[in-house]
């Protein structure tokens, strides 16, 4: 099929096919009980004496996650590596006798388990004295970014956000996003950049872990030029803000840039560990629901699991990750289409049947999986899934976009086959995946 612009780069496509990735937040906030530090925390409080990144990596692997993303620096400015740019780092802490490098331990542990890695470097730094002096801070930030991009091997994701405030001089910092982006592309060409907008990967517009039922891989570059352009921190009318958030959540059918959605969420109410939240860890069923509402809607799920002050992940969190993967494995263990010819039809335009398969004797189906050939562009705008019931095709579910993966859950229905009909598209349509799965006890 002839590509229909925009299309994903090979790096974007490989990233989206990871499906589920792990986020890790640990900083002085882990010891103070706060979510946002103010930059005045004493580095000597940071001492996760039993820290074991190998435990984190094993938990990630058991959960089926493909990339681990570490918060190398949060808004408090505390660096988890011994940076040459500031004393506000692990080098000033008692952890590992001041000779530790948590970033290095993290990347080595995850790679040892066969997983890829990413790093988050917050642009907002509430500790740096030069913050607010835009030119000076941009140079400072680029030195930190360069240390991370050159000192720890290949990265799969570089995570930004648009948080921005005033410096000690009372002036609001103006980030040099162009220089930040250029540095990442030059030093880590195999990594995608995440941000509100203007990056390779877009924020989905919420921190609840779900994408829109309609979710295009494209956005409008005129609206989202860089992180922070979502309008969340900008003076703007309510409707304008809602429109921008809607564009993040749903993407844009007419978008001119390929920027697939990442759905970030924490396994706990907070992003950092708080002992009072030990009874509020998401259940296995809740995590599976997140998967269906993120990955199953053409997004990637980024799930945060924060370590405790001792440096280990709580045993309940670890158990939930393993249970999450086990539940997904059971749900998708038996594909009723396996062993039967699935006939895919390439439609250049208009409507028609995209795929069909029959397996004879009626079987109960409760989950349907669709996959679109997004390497040639996302095209399908409206479609229906039909089942073969009593000698006729009957509509089971209908939706708008498909994308990399679309999952439907439904009340079990007995069918002898499935058919996918495209009702509207932007320039044709082609499916590359069709699966049908029975209920799981």
Secondary structure, DSSP 4 states (H G I P E B T S, - for coil): ----SS---HHHHHHHTT-EEEEE--STHHHHT-SS--S---GGG---TT--HHHHHHHHHHTT--EEEEEEE-TT--BSS--SS-SSBGGGSSGGGGT--HHHHHHHHHHHTT-EEEEEE-S--SS-TTTTSHHHHHHHHHHHHHHHHHHS---SEEE------B-TTSPBP---HHHHHHHHHHH-TT-EEEESSSSSEEE-S-SSS---SS--SEE-TTT-SSTTTTSTTS---HHHHHHHHHHHHH--TT-SEE-EEEEEEESSSSSS--GGGTT-PPPHHHHHHHHHHHTTBTEEEEEE-PPPTTSS--HHHHHHHHHHHHHHHHHTS-BTTTTS--EE--B-SS-EEEEEEEEEEEEEEEEEEEEE-GGG---EEEEEEEEEETTEEEEEEEES---S-EEEEEEEEEEEEEEEEEEEESS-B-EEEEEEE----
